[in-house]
Amino acid sequence: MSVDLILGLQWGDEGKGKIVDCLAPNYDVIARFQGGPNAGHTLNFNGNKYVLHTIPSGVFHENIINLIGNGVVIDPINFKQEIDKLIELNIDIQKNLFISKKAHLILPTHRILDAASEQSKGQSKIGSTLKGIGPTYMDKTGRNGIRVGDILSKDFKDQYEQLKAKHQKLIDIHDYEYDLTELEQKWFEGIEVLKSLNLVDGTYFINDLIKKGKKVLAEGAQGSMLDIDFGTYPFVTSSNTVTASACIGLGIPPKYINEVIGIAKAYCTRVGSGPFPSELEDATGELLRKEGHEFGATTGRPRRCGWLDVPALKYTIMINGVTQLVITKIDVLNEFDQIEVCDQYRLEDGTITQELPFDIAKSTIESVTKSFEGWKTNINDAESFDVLPELTTQYLNYLEEALEVPITMVSTGPEREKLIKKESLALS
């Protein structure tokens, strides 16, 4: 009885969707455990590109159960749009998609409250995706939230109206203009779609599957550096994005967690505001953005780009208990004569360290880099570690030694087949 876990180790956008999709055939269940439609998991296969925001990335595999756990927040509007697209692709949603009744709902007024709050911050904006995620989690912890299971109750409309009225009072404080008419209509259409799907008590559902010997892959959203407790606070998301959150977001005990598969790009990106020690605000950063097609899958915003940050990776590997590492988008570095890595930080007082400062958002950090000669070779068609150029291997060997975790997979392109796996790859 075990659950393997996949999560991002940077600021999100590490390529988790592709890796989940590639590993899915090894599992019976893919379970999403936190986050909401602010996530964008991109999959490429059969010459097409698909972006999932709430639905687990195993949904394209016919015989795999996909569970949206209680730790996820769901916007019925976005959710219906995802469902509609999957139905167009002849995906049998009724057969393989299950939703925890304890997952919380994002109301139209959550979205508006998010936008009003962000607007009022002026220059102090955190770069919210404006999807209503933060206000929804605030209502959850404030014990005011509406959960998926509530849509089946007789007093659901009353619950909705009460929470909506509370939100409207808060929005009025911000003097923010809005119109709910269209949003509410679409929202209630989404509610009807939710009612037609498999709503389950996710805790019993997942534990029963595990007891029956089913293999589970838990799928995280965003990245560890965006964790509400351990990320670059306050420039973080509203949920816990680390390994421990899988237990809470699905309702499983820690003893079930087996392999923790951490995903990191061969460089770094970030969307929105917040500290980014290795950021490149020059032609090199622009080349990374161009070669990596670095634009948000959810927001469309250009991503900030920089070299790989080893201190940050060591930190997220530590707090997650990562047992194996996946390096994605290494092919993006094909065109670089020289590749840098942030190996250490130089703090304002001159201290050299590999530890993240407590208040990294207010700290002045200079990236101390280590240089590697670029391989200047197209590695997109490499099918094994043995055929990678020597300079690519040197780069990967350095990372393994510096991070003290084995690299078991390397992604050399966005498509399913562009994934090199080690023979020693250990999964449930």
Secondary structure as GFF3:
##gff-version 3
##sequence-region A 1 428
A	DSSP	beta_strand	3	8	.	.	.	ID=ss1
A	DSSP	alpha_helix	16	23	.	.	.	ID=ss2
A	DSSP	three_ten_helix	24	26	.	.	.	ID=ss3
A	DSSP	beta_strand	29	32	.	.	.	ID=ss4
A	DSSP	beta_strand	41	45	.	.	.	ID=ss5
A	DSSP	beta_strand	48	52	.	.	.	ID=ss6
A	DSSP	beta_strand	65	68	.	.	.	ID=ss7
A	DSSP	beta_strand	73	74	.	.	.	ID=ss8
A	DSSP	alpha_helix	76	88	.	.	.	ID=ss9
A	DSSP	alpha_helix	93	96	.	.	.	ID=ss10
A	DSSP	beta_strand	97	100	.	.	.	ID=ss11
A	DSSP	beta_strand	104	105	.	.	.	ID=ss12
A	DSSP	alpha_helix	108	120	.	.	.	ID=ss13
A	DSSP	three_ten_helix	122	124	.	.	.	ID=ss14
A	DSSP	alpha_helix	133	141	.	.	.	ID=ss15
A	DSSP	three_ten_helix	148	152	.	.	.	ID=ss16
A	DSSP	alpha_helix	156	173	.	.	.	ID=ss17
A	DSSP	alpha_helix	181	195	.	.	.	ID=ss18
A	DSSP	beta_strand	198	200	.	.	.	ID=ss19
A	DSSP	alpha_helix	202	211	.	.	.	ID=ss20
A	DSSP	beta_strand	216	219	.	.	.	ID=ss21
A	DSSP	three_ten_helix	224	226	.	.	.	ID=ss22
A	DSSP	alpha_helix	243	250	.	.	.	ID=ss23
A	DSSP	three_ten_helix	254	256	.	.	.	ID=ss24
A	DSSP	beta_strand	257	265	.	.	.	ID=ss25
A	DSSP	beta_strand	268	270	.	.	.	ID=ss26
A	DSSP	alpha_helix	283	292	.	.	.	ID=ss27
A	DSSP	beta_strand	304	306	.	.	.	ID=ss28
A	DSSP	beta_strand	308	309	.	.	.	ID=ss29
A	DSSP	alpha_helix	310	320	.	.	.	ID=ss30
A	DSSP	beta_strand	324	328	.	.	.	ID=ss31
A	DSSP	three_ten_helix	330	335	.	.	.	ID=ss32
A	DSSP	beta_strand	338	347	.	.	.	ID=ss33
A	DSSP	beta_strand	352	353	.	.	.	ID=ss34
A	DSSP	three_ten_helix	360	362	.	.	.	ID=ss35
A	DSSP	beta_strand	365	373	.	.	.	ID=ss36
A	DSSP	three_ten_helix	385	387	.	.	.	ID=ss37
A	DSSP	alpha_helix	390	403	.	.	.	ID=ss38
A	DSSP	beta_strand	407	411	.	.	.	ID=ss39
A	DSSP	beta_strand	419	421	.	.	.	ID=ss40
###
